[in-house]
């Protein structure tokens, strides 16, 4: 089983830009790494979906393959905290999210932080479990399903690991290059026609126009190697006012906090701040990543928060309509015909140092509903979930919005070099969440 071109691009790009996902789940109770290991070992024995690893093709002459691997106990990692307070945990998480997994060994790993004191919504000690996964292996929705299979109340259905890949198969497929190139040329013609039709439909107002770029601000800078994270854990009802979605409420809060933070640093605040938002699209083919990113205006110049939230909601709907367009899918379909050496060549030579004139968004916001709070480990119930979207060359501050049961958590990922005063920003975001809740619930 080969990686699709889009998943292979994720894998190759991760060699240059860290893109692993970190799905955090906090369990109330005394659960140690051994207890987690017992559960994971038993569940993975049924889950062929988690007995995968990547097998690269020498010289990247073809796309990598998924091949089987057996579970080993070192896939559950115990972290002993020198400081078991909530602040100490967050400091340790900053170090963790600065790491990358080698998907050639395994595309996932489970990290366990036991005996955490002062965790939100936990009266006693808590265990924080983090599922680290390569983005080539799963997007946010798929990764959430895998965690639910590991720690859900029901045993997961049995599934099969991939078949081994014989050398003869790999060699035979290398001979496809001339055919692939011919298909790419044909697909390129179809894509060009679709692009012209998309432009015409956009001009006619049948499809919303693409979002305009945003001017760079102070957090749109190279993040460096270090990371710092924070979590804002809230009752879900705080984000559900006036019929808007959790995502819209969170974006409205960020639209308040981010300009204030820039002002605190003495920066001018442009009228057109925006967020790069992940939007789920219908699955096509065998790709493990079924989402796109789109720029969403935060309407920071709109003083009325109800109106601002409504405009953000319309903006998201427009972006989703465009991303779901058949013509857009046809235009982009040529990417699936690009021979592996050409795609790898482009990934390797993509400039990470060039500073663009504009950005899709001044921050990233990823929002995932992680389902009901019915997970447990050794009798310890889950309390909330979080995550920390990755940073990139001109993105030093990102947000993840994660619903689990009756909680919503905003995870903040940042670069200490670009955002040395993260506690200030966290406090501003908390205040902004309260303001939005008050405005939307009136």
VONU-956423 format. One record per residue: residue in three letters; x, z negated, y of N, C-alpha, C in turn. Coordinates in steps of 0.05 Angstrom, whole numbers, padded with zeros to 5 digits, always signed. Atoms other than C-alpha are relative to their C-alpha. Layout:
// VONU-956423
ALAXZYXZYXZY/...
This chain:
// VONU-956423
UNK+00017+00000-00024+00000+00000+00000+00018+00000+00025/UNK-00017-00002-00024+00032+00023+00065-00014-00013+00024/UNK+00010+00008-00026+00024-00008+00134-00011+00025+00014/UNK+00010-00021-00017-00018+00035+00180+00020+00003+00023/UNK-00018-00003-00023+00020+00064+00240-00003-00021+00021/UNK+00004+00021-00021-00012+00014+00287+00010-00027-00009/UNK-00011+00025+00010+00006-00045+00243+00030+00001-00002/UNK-00029-00003+00001+00076-00018+00232+00012-00003+00028/UNK-00009+00003-00027+00083-00013+00307+00002-00029+00008/UNK-00001+00029-00005+00065-00086+00312+00024-00013-00013/UNK-00022+00012+00015+00117-00103+00260+00027+00007+00013/UNK-00025-00008-00013+00172-00063+00293+00003-00011+00028/UNK-00001+00011-00027+00155-00086+00363+00007-00030+00000/UNK-00006+00029+00002+00159-00159+00340+00029-00006-00002/UNK-00029+00003+00001+00233-00148+00329+00011-00003+00029/UNK-00009+00001-00027+00238-00142+00405-00016-00019+00018/UNK+00017+00018-00015+00179-00182+00432-00015-00018-00020/UNK+00013+00018+00019+00155-00244+00395-00030+00002+00003/UNK+00029-00004-00001+00082-00233+00377-00015-00015-00021/UNK+00014+00015+00021+00066-00281+00320-00024-00015+00013/UNK+00022+00017-00008-00001-00317+00324+00004-00028-00011/UNK-00003+00028+00008-00004-00393+00320-00028-00012+00002/UNK+00027+00011+00001-00073-00418+00298+00002-00030-00005/UNK-00003+00029+00002-00075-00493+00310-00027-00013-00007/UNK+00024+00015+00008-00125-00540+00276+00008-00029+00000/UNK-00005+00028-00001-00128-00614+00290-00020-00014-00019/UNK+00017+00015+00019-00154-00659+00233+00003-00030+00006/UNK+00000+00029-00005-00174-00731+00244+00005-00015-00026/UNK-00006+00016+00024-00140-00775+00193+00030+00001-00008/UNK-00027+00001+00010-00076-00791+00156+00005+00021-00022/UNK-00006-00022+00019-00057-00725+00123+00029+00007+00004/UNK-00028-00007-00002+00015-00710+00107+00005+00028-00012/UNK-00007-00027+00009+00051-00646+00088-00005+00004-00029/UNK+00004-00002+00029+00047-00661+00014-00030+00006-00006/UNK+00029-00005+00005-00030-00663+00017-00007+00028+00008/UNK+00005-00027-00009-00031-00598+00056+00011+00020-00021/UNK-00013-00018+00019+00017-00566+00006-00017+00002-00026/UNK+00016-00001+00024-00028-00585-00053-00024+00019+00005/UNK+00023-00017-00006-00088-00552-00019+00008+00029+00002/UNK-00008-00027-00004-00051-00490+00001+00009+00013-00026/UNK-00009-00011+00026-00018-00481-00067-00024+00008-00017/UNK+00023-00005+00017-00085-00485-00102-00016+00024+00010/UNK+00016-00022-00012-00121-00438-00054+00014+00027-00002/UNK-00015-00025+00001-00066-00386-00052+00001+00012-00028/UNK+00001-00009+00028-00068-00382-00128-00024+00018-00004/UNK+00023-00017+00002-00137-00351-00119+00000+00023+00020/UNK+00002-00018-00023-00122-00312-00055+00024+00020-00001/UNK-00020-00021-00001-00083-00248-00068+00005+00009+00029/UNK-00003-00008-00028-00094-00236+00007+00024-00014+00013/UNK-00022+00014-00012-00039-00287+00020+00025+00002-00017/UNK-00024-00004+00017+00010-00263-00033+00012+00028+00007/UNK-00011-00025-00011+00039-00207+00009+00027-00005+00014/UNK-00023-00001-00018+00104-00189+00043+00006+00029+00006/UNK-00007-00028-00008+00133-00128+00077+00025+00009-00014/UNK-00024-00013+00011+00181-00081+00043+00007+00024+00018/UNK-00008-00021-00018+00218-00039+00093+00012+00024-00014/UNK-00013-00025+00011+00239+00033+00079+00026+00004+00014/UNK-00026-00003-00012+00313+00044+00091+00000+00021+00022/UNK-00002-00018-00022+00327+00075+00158-00027+00005+00014/UNK+00027-00004-00012+00252+00070+00176-00008+00029-00002/UNK+00008-00028+00005+00244+00140+00147-00029+00003-00007/UNK+00029+00000+00006+00173+00121+00127-00010-00027+00009/UNK+00012+00026-00007+00124+00066+00143+00005-00021-00021/UNK-00005+00022+00020+00137-00002+00110-00024-00002-00019/UNK+00020+00005+00020+00098-00023+00049-00006-00030-00002/UNK+00007+00027+00008+00060-00086+00030+00007-00002-00030/UNK-00006+00005+00028+00087-00113-00036-00007-00029-00007/UNK+00008+00027+00008+00068-00174-00077+00023-00020+00002/UNK-00019+00022+00002+00104-00241-00073-00016-00025-00010/UNK+00013+00024+00009+00089-00308-00104+00002-00022+00021/UNK+00000+00022-00018+00072-00370-00065+00024-00019-00007/UNK-00021+00021+00004+00129-00421-00055-00005-00022+00019/UNK+00006+00023-00016+00124-00491-00028+00013+00000+00027/UNK-00013-00001-00026+00171-00475+00029-00016+00015+00021/UNK+00018-00012-00020+00114-00437+00061-00017-00020+00015/UNK+00012+00023-00015+00086-00505+00082+00024-00017+00010/UNK-00024+00013-00013+00136-00536+00131-00009-00026+00013/UNK+00005+00027-00012+00136-00610+00150+00017-00003+00024/UNK-00014+00006-00025+00155-00628+00221-00002-00030+00006/UNK-00001+00028-00006+00176-00700+00234+00004-00003+00030/UNK-00001+00003-00029+00162-00718+00306+00015-00024+00008/UNK-00013+00023-00011+00211-00762+00343-00018-00015+00019/UNK+00020+00012-00018+00155-00774+00393-00027+00010-00011/UNK+00025-00008+00013+00088-00774+00357-00024-00001+00019/UNK+00022-00001-00019+00047-00778+00421-00010+00028+00004/UNK+00011-00026-00006+00003-00721+00444+00020+00017+00017/UNK-00020-00014-00016+00056-00703+00496+00023+00009-00017/UNK-00022-00007+00017+00110-00704+00443-00007+00023-00019/UNK+00009-00023+00017+00069-00658+00398+00001+00026+00016/UNK+00000-00025-00016+00059-00608+00455+00028+00010+00005/UNK-00028-00009-00004+00134-00608+00468+00010+00014-00025/UNK-00008-00012+00025+00146-00594+00394-00013+00028-00004/UNK+00013-00026+00003+00095-00538+00395+00013+00021+00018/UNK-00014-00019-00017+00132-00506+00453+00023+00012-00014/UNK-00022-00010+00016+00192-00500+00408-00009+00018-00022/UNK+00010-00016+00023+00150-00474+00350-00008+00028+00009/UNK+00010-00026-00007+00117-00418+00388+00022+00019+00011/UNK-00023-00017-00007+00186-00393+00409+00013+00013-00024/UNK-00012-00011+00024+00200-00374+00337-00015+00024-00010/UNK+00012-00023+00013+00185-00312+00296+00003-00002-00030/UNK-00001+00000+00029+00169-00304+00223+00012+00026-00010/UNK-00011-00024+00013+00205-00254+00178-00020+00009-00021/UNK+00021-00009+00018+00148-00216+00146+00011+00013-00025/UNK-00012-00010+00025+00197-00188+00095+00002-00022-00021/UNK+00000+00023+00018+00198-00258+00065-00029-00008-00005/UNK+00029+00006+00001+00126-00276+00080-00011+00004+00028/UNK+00011-00005-00027+00079-00256+00137-00014-00025+00011/UNK+00014+00024-00010+00052-00328+00143+00015-00024-00008/UNK-00012+00026+00006+00073-00400+00143-00019-00022+00012/UNK+00016+00022-00009+00037-00467+00151+00018-00022+00009/UNK-00016+00022-00011+00067-00521+00196-00018-00025+00001/UNK+00016+00025+00001+00045-00594+00190+00014-00021+00018/UNK-00009+00022-00017+00053-00648+00244-00018-00023-00006/UNK+00017+00022+00008+00027-00713+00215+00004-00024+00019/UNK-00002+00026-00015+00014-00781+00248+00000+00003+00030/UNK+00001-00004-00029-00001-00754+00318-00018-00020+00012/UNK+00016+00020-00014-00026-00807+00365-00010+00011+00027/UNK+00011-00008-00026-00072-00796+00424-00011+00029+00001/UNK+00011-00026+00000-00100-00729+00402-00028+00000+00011/UNK+00027+00000-00011-00163-00709+00440-00022-00002-00022/UNK+00024+00003+00017-00229-00731+00407+00007-00012-00027/UNK-00008+00014+00025-00191-00770+00353+00006-00029+00007/UNK-00003+00028-00006-00196-00846+00352+00026-00011-00012/UNK-00025+00009+00012-00138-00857+00304+00021+00022-00001/UNK-00020-00020+00003-00080-00816+00280-00012+00027-00008/UNK+00009-00027+00007-00087-00741+00270+00022+00016-00012/UNK-00019-00020+00011-00054-00685+00232-00005+00027+00013/UNK+00002-00027-00013-00041-00620+00269+00013+00020-00019/UNK-00008-00021+00018-00036-00559+00224+00000+00026+00014/UNK-00003-00025-00014-00011-00493+00251+00005+00022-00020/UNK-00004-00024+00017-00019-00427+00214+00014+00021+00017/UNK-00015-00021-00014+00035-00380+00238-00001+00026-00016/UNK+00005-00025+00014+00022-00307+00221+00010+00023+00016/UNK-00008-00025-00013+00053-00240+00236-00024+00016+00009/UNK+00022-00016-00010+00009-00197+00280-00003+00026-00016/UNK+00002-00024+00017+00025-00138+00233-00018-00006-00024/UNK+00016+00008+00024-00012-00177+00178-00029-00006+00007/UNK+00028+00008-00007-00074-00200+00216-00003-00002+00030/UNK+00008+00006-00028-00109-00199+00283-00013-00028+00001/UNK+00011+00027-00002-00143-00261+00309-00024-00006-00018/UNK+00023+00004+00017-00208-00251+00271+00008-00002-00029/UNK-00008+00001+00028-00174-00237+00205+00016-00026-00006/UNK-00015+00025+00004-00126-00296+00214-00019-00024-00002/UNK+00020+00021+00001-00186-00341+00227-00013-00001-00028/UNK+00012-00001+00026-00218-00318+00162+00019-00011-00022/UNK-00020+00010+00019-00153-00333+00124+00002-00031+00001/UNK-00002+00029-00002-00150-00404+00151-00026-00013-00012/UNK+00025+00010+00011-00223-00415+00133+00000+00001-00030/UNK-00002-00002+00030-00208-00392+00062+00019-00022-00010/UNK-00019+00021+00008-00150-00442+00059-00013-00028+00001/UNK+00009+00027-00005-00186-00503+00086-00030-00004+00002/UNK+00029+00002-00001-00260-00488+00081-00011-00017-00023/UNK+00013+00017+00021-00309-00529+00039-00002+00015-00027/UNK+00003-00015+00024-00319-00473-00011+00026+00013-00009/UNK-00023-00014+00011-00267-00445-00058-00001+00030+00008/UNK+00001-00029-00008-00248-00374-00034-00004+00017-00025/UNK+00002-00019+00023-00266-00315-00078+00027+00010-00008/UNK-00025-00010+00010-00211-00288-00121+00005+00028+00012/UNK-00008-00026-00010-00173-00229-00092+00027+00007-00011/UNK-00025-00010+00012-00114-00187-00114+00022+00004+00020/UNK-00023-00007-00016-00045-00182-00087+00005+00030-00002/UNK-00006-00029+00001-00018-00112-00072+00016+00007-00025/UNK-00015-00009+00023+00011-00071-00128+00030+00004+00008/UNK-00028-00006-00006+00087-00065-00133+00004+00029+00007/UNK-00005-00027-00010+00116-00003-00100+00024+00011-00015/UNK-00023-00012+00014+00160+00039-00147+00017+00016+00019/UNK-00018-00016-00016+00220+00072-00117-00008+00030+00000/UNK+00008-00028+00003+00194+00139-00143-00023+00006+00020/UNK+00022-00004-00019+00131+00130-00100+00011+00003+00029/UNK-00011+00000-00027+00172+00115-00038+00015+00027+00005/UNK-00015-00025-00004+00217+00176-00049-00019+00024+00002/UNK+00019-00022-00001+00158+00222-00062-00013+00002+00027/UNK+00014+00000-00025+00124+00201+00002+00019+00008+00023/UNK-00018-00009-00020+00187+00214+00042-00001+00030+00004/UNK+00001-00030-00002+00177+00288+00028-00024+00010+00016/UNK+00024-00008-00015+00112+00287+00068+00006+00007+00029/UNK-00006-00003-00028+00148+00293+00135-00009+00026+00012/UNK+00009-00026-00012+00136+00368+00146-00031+00001+00002/UNK+00030-00001-00001+00062+00360+00129-00010-00019+00022/UNK+00008+00019-00020+00056+00298+00173+00004+00012+00028/UNK-00005-00012-00026+00087+00336+00231-00021+00021+00007/UNK+00021-00021-00005+00038+00394+00223-00027-00014+00007/UNK+00025+00015-00005-00020+00344+00221+00001-00012+00028/UNK-00003+00011-00026+00007+00311+00284-00006+00021+00022/UNK+00004-00021-00019+00007+00377+00321-00030+00006+00002/UNK+00028-00006+00000-00065+00391+00300-00016-00024+00013/UNK+00013+00024-00012-00086+00319+00318+00005-00001+00030/UNK-00006-00001-00028-00052+00327+00385-00018+00018+00015/UNK+00019-00019-00013-00095+00387+00401-00028-00012+00003/UNK+00026+00013-00001-00158+00349+00383+00000-00023+00020/UNK-00001+00022-00019-00135+00289+00424-00001+00010+00029/UNK+00000-00011-00027-00122+00333+00485-00029+00009+00008/UNK+00028-00008-00006-00193+00362+00480-00017-00025+00005/UNK+00016+00024-00004-00222+00292+00473+00007-00013+00026/UNK-00008+00011-00025-00182+00269+00533-00013+00014+00023/UNK+00014-00015-00021-00211+00325+00575-00029-00007+00001/UNK+00029+00007+00001-00281+00308+00552-00004-00028+00010/UNK+00003+00028-00010-00269+00234+00567+00002+00000+00030/UNK-00002-00002-00029-00246+00251+00637-00025+00010+00013/UNK+00025-00012-00010-00308+00294+00648-00022-00021-00001/UNK+00022+00020+00003-00354+00239+00621+00004-00023+00020/UNK-00005+00022-00020-00320+00187+00666-00007+00009+00028/UNK+00006-00010-00026-00326+00231+00727-00030+00002+00004/UNK+00029-00002-00001-00400+00242+00711-00014-00027+00000/UNK+00012+00027+00000-00411+00167+00707-00012-00007-00027/UNK+00011+00005+00026-00429+00170+00633+00015-00022-00014/UNK-00017+00021+00011-00371+00124+00614+00014-00014+00023/UNK-00013+00014-00022-00343+00069+00658+00029+00008+00003/UNK-00027-00008-00006-00277+00085+00691+00019-00022-00011/UNK-00019+00020+00008-00214+00050+00666+00006-00019+00023/UNK-00006+00020-00020-00193-00013+00702+00026+00008+00015/UNK-00024-00005-00016-00143-00005+00759+00021-00022-00005/UNK-00021+00020+00003-00076-00040+00756-00001-00021+00022/UNK+00000+00022-00019-00064-00106+00791+00028-00004+00012/UNK-00027+00006-00010-00007-00124+00838+00013-00023-00014/UNK-00014+00022+00014+00046-00169+00807+00000-00025+00017/UNK-00003+00026-00013+00047-00243+00824+00023-00015-00014/UNK-00023+00014+00009+00098-00297+00809+00001-00004-00030/UNK+00000+00004+00029+00077-00306+00736+00004+00026-00015/UNK-00005-00026+00013+00087-00232+00723+00030+00006+00002/UNK-00029-00002+00000+00161-00239+00708+00010-00004-00028/UNK-00012+00004+00027+00208-00241+00648-00001-00029-00007/UNK+00004+00028+00007+00192-00305+00610+00025-00014-00011/UNK-00022+00013+00013+00260-00317+00578-00006-00009-00028/UNK+00003+00007+00028+00267-00350+00510-00016-00026-00005/UNK+00013+00026+00004+00237-00419+00521-00030+00002+00005/UNK+00029+00001-00003+00163-00437+00516-00010-00028+00005/UNK+00014+00025-00003+00117-00493+00538-00029+00005-00003/UNK+00029-00004+00005+00045-00503+00517-00015-00025+00009/UNK+00018+00022-00005-00014-00546+00537-00027+00008-00012/UNK+00027-00005+00010-00085-00553+00510-00020-00016+00016/UNK+00023+00013-00013-00150-00568+00546-00023+00001-00019/UNK+00022+00002+00020-00202-00592+00496-00025-00010+00013/UNK+00025+00006-00014-00274-00593+00520-00024+00002-00019/UNK+00025-00005+00014-00345-00600+00493-00009+00029+00005/UNK+00008-00028-00003-00372-00530+00481-00022+00003+00021/UNK+00022-00003-00019-00432-00544+00525+00010+00004+00028/UNK-00012-00004-00027-00386-00544+00586+00002+00030+00006/UNK-00005-00028-00004-00376-00469+00575-00025+00017-00004/UNK+00024-00015+00008-00448-00449+00559-00021-00001+00021/UNK+00021+00002-00021-00483-00454+00626-00010+00027+00009/UNK+00012-00023-00013-00530-00403+00658+00000+00025-00018/UNK+00002-00022+00018-00532-00359+00596+00025+00018-00002/UNK-00024-00016+00003-00460-00334+00603+00015-00007-00025/UNK-00015+00006+00024-00412-00330+00545+00023-00019+00006/UNK-00024+00018-00003-00355-00378+00532+00023+00015+00014/UNK-00022-00015-00011-00306-00323+00549-00004+00003+00030/UNK+00005-00003-00029-00339-00310+00617+00004-00026+00015/UNK-00004+00026-00013-00340-00384+00634+00030-00006+00002/UNK-00028+00006-00001-00267-00391+00616+00014+00018+00020/UNK-00012-00018-00020-00248-00330+00657-00006-00009+00029/UNK+00007+00010-00027-00286-00358+00716+00016-00024+00008/UNK-00017+00023-00006-00248-00423+00711+00029+00009+00006/UNK-00027-00010-00005-00182-00385+00707+00001+00013+00028/UNK+00001-00014-00026-00204-00345+00769+00002-00020+00023/UNK-00003+00022-00020-00205-00412+00806+00028-00012-00001/UNK-00025+00015+00003-00143-00445+00778+00024+00017+00007/UNK-00023-00017-00004-00095-00386+00781+00007+00004+00030/UNK-00006-00002-00028-00102-00372+00856+00010-00026+00013/UNK-00008+00026-00011-00096-00446+00872+00029-00006-00008/UNK-00027+00005+00009-00033-00450+00830+00020+00017+00015/UNK-00017-00017-00015-00003-00391+00865+00004-00010+00029/UNK-00001+00011-00027-00020-00421+00933+00018-00025+00000/UNK-00017+00024+00002+00013-00487+00911+00029+00007+00001/UNK-00028-00009+00001+00077-00448+00899+00008+00015+00025/UNK-00006-00014-00024+00073-00417+00967-00002+00030-00002/UNK+00002-00029+00003+00055-00348+00942-00026+00011+00013/UNK+00025-00012-00009+00006-00301+00975-00018+00008-00024/UNK+00019-00006+00021-00056-00290+00933-00014+00027+00006/UNK+00014-00026-00005-00079-00217+00927-00030-00002-00004/UNK+00029+00000+00003-00153-00201+00932-00008+00008-00028/UNK+00008-00012+00026-00151-00167+00864+00017-00012-00023/UNK-00012+00012+00024-00126-00216+00812-00016+00009-00024/UNK+00014-00008+00024-00143-00196+00741+00011-00013-00025/UNK-00009+00010+00026-00137-00216+00668+00001+00023-00019/UNK-00001-00019+00022-00115-00174+00609-00014-00013-00023/UNK+00018+00013+00020-00171-00190+00559+00000+00015-00026/UNK+00002-00013+00026-00171-00176+00485-00029+00004-00007/UNK+00028-00007+00006-00235-00140+00464+00000+00012-00028/UNK+00003-00009+00028-00255-00131+00391-00013+00027+00000/UNK+00013-00026+00004-00271-00059+00370-00006+00003-00029/UNK+00008-00005+00028-00303-00033+00307+00024+00008-00017/UNK-00022-00006+00018-00255-00030+00248-00002+00029-00008/UNK-00002-00027+00010-00232+00040+00231+00024+00002-00018/UNK-00022-00003+00018-00189+00056+00172+00009-00027-00012/UNK-00010+00024+00014-00144+00004+00139+00016-00018+00019/UNK-00015+00017-00018-00113-00026+00202-00008-00029-00001/UNK+00005+00028+00000-00107-00101+00203-00004-00011+00028/UNK+00003+00008-00028-00112-00103+00279-00022+00018+00012/UNK+00023-00015-00011-00179-00082+00308-00009-00012+00027/UNK+00006+00009-00027-00177-00099+00381+00016+00017+00020/UNK-00015-00013-00021-00154-00070+00447+00001-00019+00024/UNK-00002+00016-00025-00132-00100+00513-00011+00016+00023/UNK+00011-00013-00023-00167-00084+00578+00002-00018+00024/UNK-00001+00016-00025-00160-00106+00650-00028-00007+00009/UNK+00026+00010-00010-00217-00148+00677+00005-00014+00027/UNK-00002+00012-00027-00224-00164+00751-00011-00029-00001/UNK+00009+00028-00002-00230-00239+00766-00017-00005+00025/UNK+00017+00002-00024-00266-00227+00833+00005-00026+00015/UNK-00007+00025-00013-00228-00283+00866-00010-00002+00029/UNK+00010+00001-00028-00255-00263+00935-00030-00006+00001/UNK+00029+00006+00001-00327-00276+00912-00003-00031+00001/UNK+00002+00029-00003-00344-00347+00937-00020-00014-00018/UNK+00021+00012+00017-00407-00359+00895+00008+00003-00029/UNK-00010+00000+00027-00386-00379+00825-00020+00013-00019/UNK+00019-00013+00018-00451-00357+00793+00002+00031+00003/UNK-00003-00029-00004-00444-00288+00824+00027+00010-00012/UNK-00026-00008+00011-00370-00286+00805-00002+00002-00030/UNK+00003-00001+00029-00387-00302+00733-00016+00024-00009/UNK+00017-00023+00007-00441-00249+00731+00016+00026+00003/UNK-00016-00024-00004-00393-00197+00759+00022+00003-00022/UNK-00020+00000+00021-00340-00216+00708-00013+00010-00026/UNK+00014-00008+00025-00392-00208+00652-00005+00030+00000/UNK+00005-00029-00002-00410-00138+00677+00026+00015-00004/UNK-00026-00013+00003-00336-00120+00681+00008+00001-00030/UNK-00007+00001+00029-00325-00142+00608-00018+00020-00015/UNK+00018-00019+00013-00386-00102+00587+00008+00029+00004/UNK-00010-00027-00006-00359-00040+00622+00025+00007-00016/UNK-00025-00005+00015-00291-00048+00589-00007+00005-00030/UNK+00008-00003+00028-00324-00056+00521-00013+00027-00005/UNK+00013-00026+00002-00367+00006+00532+00020+00022-00001/UNK-00021-00021+00000-00306+00048+00548+00016-00001-00025/UNK-00017+00003+00023-00265+00020+00491-00015+00008-00026/UNK+00016-00007+00024-00322+00034+00442-00008+00030+00000/UNK+00008-00028-00002-00329+00106+00465+00012+00017-00023/UNK-00009-00019+00021-00324+00159+00410+00022+00018+00011/UNK-00021-00017-00011-00283+00202+00457+00027-00014+00003/UNK-00025+00015-00002-00232+00148+00469+00013-00003-00028/UNK-00011+00003+00027-00225+00137+00394+00012+00027-00009/UNK-00010-00026+00008-00216+00212+00384+00026+00006+00015/UNK-00025-00005-00015-00164+00215+00439+00024-00015-00012/UNK-00022+00017+00010-00123+00159+00409+00005+00004-00030/UNK-00003-00003+00029-00131+00182+00337+00026+00014-00008/UNK-00025-00014+00006-00069+00225+00341+00023-00020-00007/UNK-00021+00020+00006-00027+00161+00338+00002-00005-00030/UNK-00001+00006+00029-00046+00153+00265+00015+00022-00016/UNK-00014-00022+00014-00010+00219+00249+00030+00001+00008/UNK-00028+00000-00009+00057+00202+00282+00018-00007-00024/UNK-00019+00008+00022+00113+00204+00229+00015-00025+00008/UNK-00012+00026-00004+00147+00137+00221+00026+00002+00017/UNK-00025+00000-00016+00216+00158+00248-00005+00004+00030/UNK+00006-00005-00028+00185+00183+00313-00011-00025+00013/UNK+00011+00025-00011+00145+00119+00323+00021-00021+00003/UNK-00021+00020-00001+00204+00075+00307+00020+00007+00023/UNK-00017-00009-00021+00247+00116+00355-00012-00009+00027/UNK+00013+00007-00025+00196+00104+00411+00000-00031+00004/UNK+00000+00029-00003+00191+00029+00397+00028-00010+00007/UNK-00027+00009-00005+00266+00020+00397+00010+00006+00028/UNK-00010-00009-00027+00275+00056+00463-00019-00007+00022/UNK+00019+00010-00021+00216+00025+00500+00015-00020+00017/UNK-00015+00017-00019+00246-00007+00562-00015-00026+00004/UNK+00011+00027-00005+00235-00082+00566+00009-00011+00027/UNK-00011+00010-00026+00273-00089+00632-00013+00013+00024/UNK+00012-00014-00023+00235-00039+00675-00024-00016+00010/UNK+00022+00015-00012+00188-00075+00723-00021+00020+00011/UNK+00021-00020-00008+00122-00036+00732-00010-00007+00029/UNK+00012+00004-00027+00088-00027+00800-00025-00018-00002/UNK+00024+00016+00004+00024-00058+00772-00001-00009-00029/UNK+00004+00010+00028+00001-00096+00710-00030+00003-00006/UNK+00028-00001+00009-00063-00091+00669-00014-00025+00008/UNK+00011+00026-00009-00075-00165+00684+00022-00018+00008/UNK-00021+00019-00008-00038-00221+00718+00004-00023-00020/UNK-00003+00018+00022-00050-00265+00658-00015+00012-00024/UNK+00014-00009+00024-00073-00253+00586-00021-00021-00007/UNK+00021+00018+00010-00138-00283+00560-00010+00011-00026/UNK+00010-00007+00026-00153-00280+00486-00021-00020-00008/UNK+00022+00018+00007-00219-00309+00461-00010+00005-00028/UNK+00008-00003+00028-00237-00322+00389-00019-00023-00008/UNK+00018+00020+00011-00297-00358+00358+00010-00006-00029/UNK-00011+00007+00026-00267-00396+00298-00021-00013-00018/UNK+00021+00008+00019-00335-00415+00269-00007-00029+00001/UNK+00008+00028+00001-00366-00481+00250+00023-00018-00007/UNK-00021+00020+00005-00325-00545+00245-00005-00012-00028/UNK+00005+00009+00028-00332-00550+00169+00025+00002-00017/UNK-00026+00001+00015-00258-00549+00150+00009-00028-00005/UNK-00011+00026+00005-00223-00608+00119+00024+00002-00018/UNK-00023+00003+00017-00159-00629+00085+00001-00028-00011/UNK-00001+00027+00013-00160-00687+00035-00019-00019+00013/UNK+00021+00017-00012-00224-00713+00067+00002-00004+00030/UNK-00003+00002-00029-00198-00709+00138-00014+00024+00013/UNK+00015-00023-00011-00247-00667+00180+00015+00012+00024/UNK-00011-00014-00023-00226-00615+00231-00015-00009+00025/UNK+00012+00009-00025-00238-00634+00303-00001+00023+00021/UNK+00000-00023-00018-00217-00574+00345+00022+00019-00008/UNK-00020-00021+00005-00175-00511+00344+00011+00011+00026/UNK-00013-00011-00023-00127-00479+00392+00019+00023-00008/UNK-00019-00022+00005-00076-00423+00398+00014+00007+00026/UNK-00018-00005-00023-00024-00394+00445+00008+00029+00000/UNK-00008-00028-00001-00023-00319+00459+00029+00004+00010/UNK-00028-00004-00006+00047-00291+00463+00006+00009+00029/UNK-00009-00010-00026+00086-00277+00527+00014+00027-00004/UNK-00012-00027+00001+00115-00209+00543+00018+00004+00025/UNK-00020-00003-00022+00166-00179+00592-00010-00006+00028/UNK+00010+00007-00027+00121-00186+00654-00024-00018-00002/UNK+00023+00018+00004+00074-00239+00628+00011-00027-00008/UNK-00011+00027+00005+00097-00312+00634-00021-00022-00002/UNK+00022+00020+00003+00029-00346+00630-00023+00013-00014/UNK+00022-00010+00015-00025-00334+00579-00019-00022-00008/UNK+00021+00019+00007-00090-00367+00557-00014+00009-00026/UNK+00017-00006+00024-00126-00371+00490-00024-00018+00001/UNK+00025+00015-00001-00199-00392+00487-00011+00000-00028/UNK+00006+00003+00028-00220-00419+00419-00023-00019-00004/UNK+00023+00017+00006-00288-00445+00398+00001-00008-00029/UNK+00002+00010+00027-00295-00488+00336-00022-00022+00000/UNK+00022+00019+00000-00361-00523+00323-00010-00005+00028/UNK+00010+00007-00027-00381-00560+00387+00023-00005+00019/UNK-00022+00003-00019-00313-00556+00420+00010+00028+00008/UNK-00014-00024-00010-00278-00503+00461+00027-00010+00011/UNK-00027+00008-00009-00203-00508+00473+00013+00024+00014/UNK-00017-00020-00013-00162-00468+00523+00029-00008-00005/UNK-00029+00003+00004-00090-00462+00499+00015+00015+00021/UNK-00016-00013-00021-00039-00447+00553+00028+00003-00011/UNK-00027-00006+00008+00027-00414+00536+00015+00010+00025/UNK-00014-00007-00024+00080-00407+00589+00030-00001-00004/UNK-00029+00000-00001+00153-00398+00606+00008-00022+00020/UNK-00009+00021-00019+00186-00461+00635+00016+00011+00023/UNK-00015-00012-00021+00231-00416+00675-00018+00011+00022/UNK+00018-00012-00020+00173-00381+00709-00022-00020+00009/UNK+00021+00019-00006+00123-00439+00707+00011-00028-00005/UNK-00012+00027+00006+00164-00504+00713-00020-00023+00004/UNK+00020+00021-00006+00103-00543+00737-00025+00004-00016/UNK+00023-00006+00017+00057-00531+00678-00021-00022+00001/UNK+00019+00022-00002+00025-00600+00684-00019+00004+00024/UNK+00017-00006-00024+00001-00581+00754-00021+00021-00007/UNK+00019-00021+00007-00031-00518+00727-00021-00010-00019/UNK+00020+00011+00018-00064-00555+00670-00021-00017+00015/UNK+00018+00017-00015-00094-00605+00719-00019+00018+00016/UNK+00017-00018-00016-00119-00548+00763-00021+00014-00018/UNK+00018-00013+00018-00150-00513+00703-00023-00019-00008/UNK+00020+00019+00007-00186-00577+00682-00020-00003+00023/UNK+00019+00003-00023-00215-00585+00752-00017+00025+00003/UNK+00016-00025-00003-00236-00512+00753-00021+00002-00021/UNK+00020+00000+00021-00272-00519+00686-00024-00017+00008/UNK+00022+00017-00009-00312-00577+00715-00016+00013+00022/UNK+00014-00013-00022-00328-00537+00777-00019+00023-00010/UNK+00016-00021+00011-00353-00478+00737-00024-00011-00015/UNK+00023+00013+00014-00395-00523+00692-00021-00009+00019/UNK+00019+00010-00019-00427-00555+00752-00015+00023+00014/UNK+00013-00022-00014-00441-00488+00786-00019+00015-00019/UNK+00017-00016+00018-00469-00453+00724-00022-00016-00013/UNK+00020+00016+00012-00510-00511+00700-00021-00011+00020/UNK+00020+00010-00021-00546-00526+00766-00027+00013-00004/
